[in-house]
Amino acid sequence: MKRFLCTTLLALSVSAPALAERTYFIAPMAGYNAGGELDVTERQPEEDRQDLGTLKPLDDASYGLMLGIETHDPGNVYLMMNRQSTQFKEGDFGASTGVNLDVDYYHLGGSLFFPRGKFEPYVTASVGVTRLVPDADFSAETRFSLGGGIGARYLLWRNLAVYADIRGYATMMDNSSALVCNGSETDGCHLRVEGKAMLQSQANAGLMIRF
């Protein structure tokens, strides 16, 4: 027991400085999302389906937040939340034209930096879910998604940096039949989204506060 206690105390004394040296960060961002088009057909046997149009959010501004911890690679691990408040594009199939839509990304990710003095390019990848939330009369969808991108940050001071990145997201749809449908039998909203993924691109800029 005495040997175990001595070993434990020694391990804690070694690890304590490392934990104290950890750098955490909070990073608000503002950006712009584009893309996300899907084809929509009636939910019928394949030979009887009719094209109803396309389902696409308008390209629009987005905003979000990252919370994370830096690693010794050098890099970081983070939780990211991002929202695009937009509408379905006018001219899409009638059931969705003009419907307000929030596209939310909730991702766990990591970045690897390639420092050049105060200028630090990086690559990043993330995994999580995309939540598509139309107006209250329509159903919301939560889908698995992947993200990746490149960017750079510049250290203004030890605890403050500016950064910018370009990201791409792939949201797995797998022929959903519930998206933007209100579930009413009388409304004829028995639709099928054709395609395996909804693809969006995103450009961001923001501040990184380190502590």
N, C-alpha and C positions, 0 to 999 in steps of 0.2 A: 504493500500500500504506500509506504514511504517513497519507494522508487517511482511509483505511478504519479504521486503528487509532485515530485521533483521534476519529472518529465513533462507533466502538464504545465507547470509554472514556467519551465524553460521555453516550451513551445509558445505560450502566450506572450512571453517577454520578447521573443523574436518576431512574432506576427503583429504585435501591437503597433510598432512604428510603421509597418507596411500599410496597415489599415488606416492609420492616421494620415498617411501620404496620399490616400485615394483622392481623386478630384471628381466631384460631382458637377453636373451642369443642368441648366434649364435653358431651353432654346425656343422662343416664339418664332413663328415664320408666317410670311404672307406670300402668296403665289398665284399661279394661274393653271387651271386644268383644261385639257383638250382631249377630244376623242370619246370613245365609248359606244360606238354604233353597233346595234344588233338588228337582225332581220326578225320580223314577227309574222307568224302564220296562224291560221285557225288550228285548234287542237283537234285534228281529225286523222284518220289513217293517211299515211304518207301520200297515197295516190289521189286523195280527195282534197288535200290542203290547198288553200289559196293565200297568196302573199297579201298581207294587209299593209305593209309599209316597213319603215325602219323605226327603231326605238333609239333615240340619241339625246343625251343631255346637251344643253347649250354649253359651249366653251365659256368658262366664267372664272371669276376670282375664287381663291380658296385661302384658308387660314388654318393654322395648327400650332402644335406645341410638342416638343421633345423633352423628355426627362431621362437622364442617363448618368452613367459612370464611365470615366475614362480608364483604359487599360494600358499596359506597358508595352504594347506591340510595336508602335503606338496606335491606338485606336479607341473605340468606345462601344458600349452596349447601351441601347436606349429603348424606351417606350415612346411611340409616336401616335398622336391623335390629329387627324386632319379632316376638315369639312369643306365641301364645295356646296354652296346654296345656289341652286339654279332652277331651270325649268326644262321639261322635255321640249325639244326643238319644234317650232311651228312647221306644220307640213307633215309631221309624223302621222301614223294612223290615228283616226279620230278619237279613240278612247283615251289618248294621252296628250293630245296637243294642248300646250299651255299649262299643264299640270306642274305645280311646284315640286321640286325634288331636292333632297339633301343626299349627297354622296359622302359617306363617312368612312375613313380608313382608320382601323385600330391595329397597329403593327408593333411587333417586337423585332428589333433589328440591330445591326452592328456595322461599324465602319472601320476601315483600315487607312491610316494616314501615311503620306510620303513627304515628310517635312523638308522644306527648303528655307531654313531660317524661320521667320515669322509667317511665311506663306506655306500652307499645308494642303496640297491636293489630297483627295480621298476617293475611295470607292465605297459603296454602301449596298447592303442587301437587307431585306426584311420579309417577314411572313406574318399573316394575321387574317383579319376578316374585313370585308367591305359590307357596309350597311347602306342599302338603298331605301330611302324613306320618302315616298311621295305624299301628297296631301292626305288628310285623315280619311277620306272616302276610299282610299286605295290601300292595298296590302303592302307591307314592307318586306324586304328580303335581306337575309344575312348570308353572305357567301365567302368561302375561303378565297384568299388572294395572296399573291406574291408581289414583291417590289424590288427594284434595283436601280442604281443610278451612280452618277459621278458628280463631284463637286469640289469646293475648296473653301478653306476658312483662312482668315488673316487675323493674327493676334494683335489687337490694338494695345492692350495691357495684359498683364499676367492673368487677370480674371475676366477679361472681356474680349470677345472676338466677333467679327462679322463673318457671315458665310453665305454661300449660294450653291444650289445644286439643281440638277435635272434628274428627274426620276420617271420610271415607267412602272405601271401597275397592270397585272393580269388578274381579273376577277373571274373565277370559274363559275359558269352559268349552268352547264349540263342540261340544256333544254327545259328551263323552268316553265311552269304553266301558271304560276301565281303572280308574277310581277305585274304591277299596276292593274290588278283586277280587284273588284270589290266583292266578289264572292256571290253576287246575286244571280240566281238562275234566270231571271227575266231580262237581264242586261246583255246576255249573250257574250259575256267576257270570258270565253274559253279559249285562251290564247297560248301559243307556244313560242318561246324564244329560241331561234335557231342559231347554233354556234356554241362552241365550247368555252369561250372566254370573252369578257368585255375588256378592251384594252384602252388605257388612258395614259397620257403623258402629263407631266407636271413640272413647272419651273418655280423654284422657291428662293427667297432671300430672307435673312433674319439676323438676329443677335444671339450670341451664345454667352451666357453668364456662368462663370465657373467658380466653384467654391469648395 
